[in-house]
């Protein structure tokens, strides 16, 4: 599941020296999102860079998930950029359980609350 949104809050121009490539924006978004969801009951790993953006592990009641964050390519360098947040199960399809599905829904709801709580974010709709 993923959601996209527009905001001016996060860096879109300055390419850091440790970037894998020129589109690895989103560390500040990942850090902000973890902070915004700090009282959700989920535990969060440290964000790490991927070639498309940033990712971090999330866990609750022994169930693991991954949150991916990144900028839409056409938005690099734009002040009001489109950002994408995606939730992925930390298990293979044959290990998926009802509690896993419920946890993913709860995680999406927490992301939604964080985005809704920031007036400088214009949020889109969730997609499968």
Sine and cosine of phi, psi and omega as CSV:
sin_phi,cos_phi,sin_psi,cos_psi,sin_omega,cos_omega
0.00,0.00,0.58,-0.82,0.02,-1.00
-0.53,-0.85,0.38,-0.93,0.06,-1.00
-0.69,-0.72,0.55,-0.83,0.10,-0.99
-0.89,-0.47,0.40,-0.92,0.01,-1.00
-0.39,-0.92,0.25,-0.97,0.02,-1.00
-0.90,-0.44,0.64,-0.77,0.06,-1.00
-0.28,-0.96,0.31,-0.95,0.09,-1.00
-0.97,-0.26,0.10,0.99,-0.15,-0.99
-0.96,0.28,-0.44,0.90,-0.19,-0.98
-0.91,-0.42,0.44,-0.90,-0.07,-1.00
-0.90,0.44,0.74,-0.67,0.00,-1.00
-0.79,-0.61,-0.09,1.00,-0.14,-0.99
-0.88,-0.48,-0.73,0.69,-0.13,-0.99
-0.96,0.26,0.92,-0.40,0.03,-1.00
-1.00,0.09,0.89,-0.45,-0.03,-1.00
-0.96,0.27,0.43,-0.90,-0.04,-1.00
-0.91,0.41,-0.39,0.92,-0.02,-1.00
-1.00,-0.08,0.09,1.00,0.03,-1.00
-0.88,0.47,0.68,-0.74,0.10,-1.00
-0.92,0.39,-0.63,0.77,0.07,-1.00
-0.49,-0.87,-0.09,-1.00,-0.13,-0.99
-0.98,0.18,0.08,1.00,-0.01,-1.00
-0.86,-0.52,0.37,0.93,-0.08,-1.00
-1.00,0.03,0.64,0.76,0.05,-1.00
-0.97,0.23,0.43,-0.90,0.11,-0.99
0.78,-0.62,-0.06,1.00,0.02,-1.00
-0.87,0.50,-0.67,0.74,0.01,-1.00
-0.91,0.41,-0.57,0.82,0.09,-1.00
-0.91,0.42,-0.72,0.69,0.01,-1.00
-0.86,0.51,-0.72,0.70,0.00,-1.00
-0.89,0.45,-0.68,0.73,0.03,-1.00
-0.89,0.46,-0.71,0.70,-0.04,-1.00
-0.89,0.45,-0.68,0.73,0.06,-1.00
-0.86,0.51,-0.71,0.70,0.02,-1.00
-0.90,0.44,-0.65,0.76,-0.02,-1.00
-0.93,0.38,-0.40,0.92,-0.01,-1.00
-0.95,-0.31,0.29,0.96,-0.12,-0.99
-0.89,0.46,-0.40,0.92,-0.01,-1.00
-0.97,-0.25,0.34,0.94,-0.09,-1.00
-0.99,0.13,-0.22,0.98,-0.08,-1.00
1.00,-0.05,-0.14,0.99,0.10,-0.99
-1.00,0.03,0.45,-0.89,0.15,-0.99
-0.95,-0.32,0.53,-0.85,-0.15,-0.99
-0.82,-0.57,0.69,-0.72,0.15,-0.99
-0.99,0.10,0.15,-0.99,0.03,-1.00
-0.95,0.30,0.63,-0.78,0.05,-1.00
-0.91,0.41,0.58,-0.81,0.09,-1.00
-0.70,-0.72,0.43,-0.90,-0.12,-0.99
-0.99,0.13,0.63,-0.78,0.17,-0.99
-0.84,-0.54,0.11,-0.99,-0.05,-1.00
-0.96,0.28,-0.16,0.99,0.00,-1.00
-0.93,-0.37,-0.11,0.99,-0.05,-1.00
0.37,-0.93,-0.74,-0.67,-0.05,-1.00
-0.74,-0.68,0.37,-0.93,-0.04,-1.00
-0.57,-0.82,0.48,-0.88,0.16,-0.99
-0.50,-0.86,0.46,-0.89,-0.03,-1.00
-1.00,0.04,0.58,-0.82,0.00,-1.00
-0.76,-0.65,0.61,-0.79,-0.01,-1.00
-0.61,-0.79,0.57,-0.82,0.13,-0.99
-0.41,-0.91,0.77,-0.63,0.03,-1.00
0.81,0.59,0.63,0.78,0.03,-1.00
0.98,0.18,-0.07,1.00,0.02,-1.00
-1.00,-0.08,0.73,-0.68,-0.03,-1.00
-0.95,-0.32,0.58,-0.81,0.04,-1.00
-0.66,-0.75,0.24,-0.97,0.13,-0.99
-0.81,-0.59,0.67,-0.75,0.13,-0.99
-0.94,-0.35,0.80,-0.60,0.04,-1.00
-0.95,-0.31,0.71,-0.70,0.06,-1.00
-0.75,-0.66,0.61,-0.79,0.03,-1.00
-0.20,-0.98,0.20,-0.98,0.00,-1.00
-0.99,-0.11,0.59,-0.81,0.13,-0.99
-0.92,0.39,0.74,-0.67,-0.12,-0.99
-0.78,0.63,-0.68,0.74,-0.04,-1.00
-0.93,0.38,-0.24,0.97,-0.04,-1.00
-1.00,-0.02,-0.14,0.99,0.00,-1.00
-0.86,0.51,0.79,-0.61,-0.01,-1.00
1.00,0.03,-0.15,0.99,0.02,-1.00
-1.00,0.03,0.57,-0.82,0.00,-1.00
-0.93,0.37,-0.77,0.63,0.02,-1.00
-0.99,-0.13,1.00,-0.03,-0.16,-0.99
-0.99,-0.12,0.40,-0.92,0.14,-0.99
-1.00,-0.03,0.77,-0.63,0.01,-1.00
-0.88,-0.48,0.45,-0.90,-0.01,-1.00
-0.79,-0.61,0.72,-0.70,0.11,-0.99
-0.84,-0.54,0.80,-0.61,0.00,-1.00
-0.81,-0.59,0.55,-0.83,0.04,-1.00
-0.91,-0.41,0.75,-0.66,-0.01,-1.00
-0.77,-0.64,0.63,-0.77,0.08,-1.00
-0.93,0.37,0.58,-0.82,0.03,-1.00
-1.00,0.04,0.18,0.98,-0.02,-1.00
-0.79,-0.61,0.27,-0.96,0.06,-1.00
-0.97,0.25,0.32,-0.95,-0.09,-1.00
-0.83,0.56,-0.58,0.81,-0.05,-1.00
-0.97,0.24,-0.17,0.98,0.06,-1.00
-0.99,-0.15,0.00,1.00,-0.08,-1.00
-0.94,0.35,0.72,-0.69,-0.04,-1.00
-0.81,-0.59,0.17,-0.99,0.04,-1.00
-0.88,0.48,-0.67,0.75,0.00,-1.00
-0.91,0.41,-0.54,0.84,0.05,-1.00
-0.90,0.43,-0.70,0.71,0.02,-1.00
-0.90,0.44,-0.68,0.73,0.02,-1.00
-0.90,0.43,-0.62,0.78,0.03,-1.00
-0.91,0.42,-0.64,0.77,0.03,-1.00
-0.90,0.43,-0.65,0.76,0.05,-1.00
-0.90,0.44,-0.69,0.72,0.03,-1.00
-0.88,0.47,-0.65,0.76,0.03,-1.00
-0.89,0.45,-0.68,0.74,0.06,-1.00
-0.88,0.47,-0.63,0.78,0.04,-1.00
-0.90,0.44,-0.62,0.78,0.04,-1.00
-0.92,0.39,-0.66,0.75,0.07,-1.00
-0.88,0.48,-0.69,0.72,0.03,-1.00
-0.84,0.54,-0.72,0.69,0.01,-1.00
-0.87,0.49,-0.67,0.74,0.00,-1.00
-0.89,0.47,-0.72,0.69,-0.01,-1.00
-0.91,0.41,-0.68,0.73,0.01,-1.00
-0.90,0.43,-0.49,0.87,-0.03,-1.00
-0.98,0.21,-0.11,0.99,0.00,-1.00
-0.95,-0.32,0.95,-0.32,-0.07,-1.00
-0.89,0.46,-0.32,0.95,-0.01,-1.00
-1.00,0.03,0.18,0.98,0.03,-1.00
-0.93,-0.37,0.78,-0.63,0.10,-1.00
-0.95,-0.30,0.96,-0.29,-0.19,-0.98
-1.00,-0.03,0.58,-0.81,0.12,-0.99
-1.00,-0.07,-0.42,-0.91,-0.02,-1.00
-0.95,-0.31,0.45,-0.89,0.08,-1.00
-0.95,0.32,0.58,-0.81,0.07,-1.00
-0.79,-0.61,0.48,-0.88,0.06,-1.00
-0.98,0.19,0.00,0.00,0.00,0.00
